[in-house]
Amino acid sequence: MFGRKDKERRMSLGSHLRELRIRLSWSAAFLVVGTVIGWFLFEPVFKILQAPLLEVTKARGIEAIVNFGTVVSAFDLRIQVSIFLGVLITSPFWLYNLWAFVSPGLKTRERRFTLGFVFSSVPLFLTGAYIAWTSLPSFVVVLIGFTPEGSSNVINASEYILFAIRIVLVFGLAFVMPVLLVLLNFANLLTGMAILKGWRLAVFVIAVVSALATPTADPMSMFLLMGPLSALYFVAVGVSVLNDKRRARRDAKLLGEELEVE
């Protein structure tokens, strides 16, 4: 009988490994297709990312050109951007495969929390990415403004494009952070009071991100961005504190029931 149970356990492990192989294969196939699509989208995406730089240099009368420093740098950049676009384009497919593999091992409540995290994170990430994209010309204005008069900027194409992509990703992730804090709280890894204790650091980081996104002389635009980010942080604190109280009441009730049984 023990041998039969052990065999069933081994079969269960084997089926999990087969499922993992299938999900990884599908995800890899989607990524390859997405990368091929990204290869053909490289030129329009490059023009879009280059547009803020060209607009600023034309408006300010500053000479700046995007330069490919070596023979293979254009090809290398195209590969990098194609892979990035492939991951981005196919994200619904490989995220679904990840969910399909993980979800059978989750309880109903855990599935609900995970789905809530995904559905709330996507619009927040897109909001942050959009703000970063609209703020990109401001970044370029400030950084190119340090160029001495009579000089010209020869900008490495790879560095500029990766800089633009990095800015978009950082801002997108900054908007997702409050949701991540709530997820950590619901996973019982972080308490609401622990999140609240770091409010000074959080507000400082939010102020820095807002200042970078709106590097203009008008402080109102900075506060217009700082307000929603701060509100999201304190909403995350409130939700986490309420969840801690609910968890404490549940634990006290279970402890009381155990004492009554004894």
C-alpha positions in Angstrom: 0.0 0.0 0.0 2.9 2.4 0.9 4.4 1.6 -2.5 1.2 2.4 -4.3 1.0 5.8 -2.5 4.6 6.5 -3.3 3.9 5.7 -7.0 0.9 8.0 -7.1 3.0 10.7 -5.6 5.7 10.2 -8.2 3.1 10.2 -11.0 1.7 13.5 -9.6 5.2 15.0 -9.6 5.7 13.8 -13.2 2.4 15.3 -14.3 3.4 18.6 -12.8 6.7 18.5 -14.6 5.0 17.7 -17.9 2.6 20.6 -17.3 5.5 22.9 -16.6 7.2 21.8 -19.8 4.1 22.4 -21.8 3.5 25.9 -20.3 7.2 26.8 -20.8 7.0 25.6 -24.4 3.9 27.6 -25.2 5.4 30.7 -23.5 8.7 30.4 -25.4 6.8 29.9 -28.7 4.7 33.1 -28.1 7.9 35.0 -27.2 9.6 33.9 -30.4 6.5 35.1 -32.4 6.4 38.3 -30.5 10.1 39.0 -31.0 9.6 38.5 -34.8 6.8 41.0 -34.7 9.0 43.3 -32.7 11.7 43.1 -35.3 9.3 44.6 -37.9 8.0 47.1 -35.4 11.5 48.4 -34.6 11.7 51.3 -37.1 8.3 52.9 -36.2 9.0 52.4 -32.5 12.5 53.9 -32.9 11.0 56.9 -34.7 8.4 57.4 -31.8 11.1 57.2 -29.2 13.4 59.5 -31.1 10.6 62.1 -31.7 10.9 63.9 -28.3 14.6 64.3 -28.8 14.2 65.8 -32.3 11.4 68.1 -31.2 13.3 69.5 -28.3 16.5 70.0 -30.3 14.6 71.7 -33.1 12.6 74.0 -30.7 15.7 74.9 -28.7 18.1 75.3 -31.6 20.4 72.7 -30.1 22.4 70.4 -32.3 21.9 66.7 -31.2 22.1 63.6 -33.3 21.5 59.9 -32.5 24.6 58.0 -33.4 25.3 54.3 -33.9 28.9 54.0 -32.7 30.0 50.7 -34.3 29.2 48.6 -37.3 27.0 46.1 -35.3 25.4 48.6 -32.9 22.3 49.1 -35.0 21.8 45.4 -35.3 22.4 44.9 -31.6 19.9 47.6 -30.7 17.3 46.1 -33.0 17.7 42.7 -31.3 17.3 44.2 -27.8 14.3 46.3 -28.7 12.7 43.3 -30.6 13.0 41.1 -27.6 11.6 43.8 -25.3 8.7 44.4 -27.7 8.2 40.6 -27.9 7.9 40.3 -24.1 5.6 43.2 -24.0 3.3 42.1 -26.8 3.0 38.5 -25.7 2.7 39.4 -21.9 -1.0 38.3 -21.8 -0.1 34.9 -23.2 2.8 34.0 -21.0 1.1 35.5 -18.0 -1.9 33.3 -18.7 0.4 30.2 -18.9 2.0 31.2 -15.6 -1.4 31.6 -14.1 -2.6 28.3 -15.5 0.4 26.5 -14.0 0.2 28.1 -10.6 -3.6 28.4 -10.1 -4.4 24.7 -9.4 -2.2 24.9 -6.3 -3.9 28.0 -4.9 -7.0 28.2 -2.7 -10.1 30.1 -3.8 -9.2 33.0 -1.6 -5.6 33.1 -2.9 -6.8 33.0 -6.5 -9.2 35.9 -5.8 -6.3 38.0 -4.3 -4.0 37.2 -7.2 -6.6 38.1 -9.8 -7.3 41.3 -7.9 -3.6 42.2 -7.9 -3.3 41.5 -11.7 -6.4 43.5 -12.7 -5.5 46.5 -10.5 -1.8 46.5 -11.5 -2.3 46.6 -15.2 -4.2 49.9 -15.4 -1.9 51.5 -12.8 1.2 50.4 -14.7 -0.2 51.7 -18.0 -1.0 55.1 -16.2 2.6 55.3 -14.9 4.0 54.4 -18.3 1.8 57.0 -20.1 2.9 59.7 -17.6 6.6 58.7 -18.2 6.1 58.9 -22.0 4.5 62.4 -21.9 7.2 63.5 -19.5 10.1 62.2 -21.7 10.5 65.5 -23.6 10.9 67.3 -20.2 13.7 64.8 -19.3 15.4 65.5 -22.6 15.0 69.3 -22.2 16.7 69.2 -18.8 19.5 66.9 -19.7 20.4 68.5 -23.0 20.2 71.9 -21.3 23.5 71.1 -19.7 25.2 71.1 -23.1 27.7 74.1 -23.2 26.9 76.8 -25.8 28.5 76.1 -29.1 28.7 72.4 -28.5 26.7 69.6 -30.0 25.3 66.3 -28.6 26.3 63.0 -30.3 24.0 60.7 -28.5 24.6 56.9 -28.5 21.4 55.4 -30.0 21.5 52.3 -27.8 21.9 54.3 -24.6 19.1 56.8 -25.5 16.6 54.1 -26.5 17.3 52.0 -23.4 17.1 55.2 -21.3 13.7 55.9 -22.7 12.5 52.3 -22.1 13.9 52.4 -18.6 12.1 55.6 -17.7 8.8 54.1 -18.9 9.3 50.9 -16.9 10.4 52.7 -13.7 7.3 55.0 -13.7 5.0 52.1 -14.5 6.4 50.0 -11.6 6.2 53.1 -9.2 2.4 53.2 -9.8 2.2 49.4 -9.1 4.1 49.6 -5.7 1.0 50.4 -3.6 -0.7 47.3 -4.9 2.4 45.2 -4.2 2.4 46.5 -0.6 -1.2 45.4 -0.2 -0.4 42.0 -1.7 2.5 41.5 0.7 0.1 42.4 3.6 -2.5 39.9 2.5 0.2 37.3 2.2 1.0 38.1 5.9 4.5 39.2 5.1 4.1 42.9 5.9 1.8 44.6 8.5 -0.1 47.8 7.8 1.7 49.6 10.7 5.1 48.6 9.2 4.0 50.2 5.9 2.8 53.3 7.7 6.1 53.7 9.6 7.9 54.2 6.3 5.6 57.0 5.2 8.3 59.7 5.4 10.6 57.8 3.1 7.6 56.9 0.8 6.6 60.6 0.5 10.2 61.6 -0.2 10.6 59.0 -3.0 7.2 60.1 -4.4 8.4 63.7 -4.4 11.6 62.8 -6.2 9.8 60.8 -8.8 7.3 63.7 -9.3 10.0 66.2 -9.6 11.8 64.1 -12.2 8.6 63.7 -14.2 7.9 67.4 -14.2 11.2 69.2 -14.3 9.7 72.6 -14.9 9.6 75.9 -13.0 5.9 75.4 -12.2 5.5 73.5 -8.9 1.8 72.9 -9.5 2.5 70.2 -12.1 4.7 68.4 -9.6 2.0 68.4 -6.9 -0.6 67.3 -9.4 1.5 64.1 -9.9 2.6 63.8 -6.3 -1.0 63.9 -5.0 -2.3 60.8 -6.7 0.8 58.8 -5.9 0.6 59.8 -2.2 -3.1 59.0 -2.2 -2.4 55.5 -3.6 0.2 54.9 -0.9 -2.1 55.9 1.9 -5.0 53.9 0.4 -2.6 50.9 0.5 -1.9 51.7 4.2 -5.6 51.9 5.0 -6.5 48.6 3.2 -3.5 46.9 5.0 -4.5 48.1 8.5 -8.1 47.0 7.9 -6.9 43.6 6.8 -4.7 43.3 9.9 -7.7 44.1 12.1 -9.8 41.5 10.3 -7.1 38.9 10.6 -6.7 39.7 14.3 -10.4 39.2 14.9 -10.4 36.0 13.0 -7.4 34.6 14.9 -9.0 35.6 18.3 -12.2 33.8 17.3 -10.3 30.7 16.3 -8.3 30.8 19.6 -11.5 31.1 21.6 -13.1 28.2 19.8 -10.0 26.0 20.5 -10.1 27.0 24.2 -13.8 26.1 24.4 -13.1 22.6 22.9 -10.4 22.0 25.4 
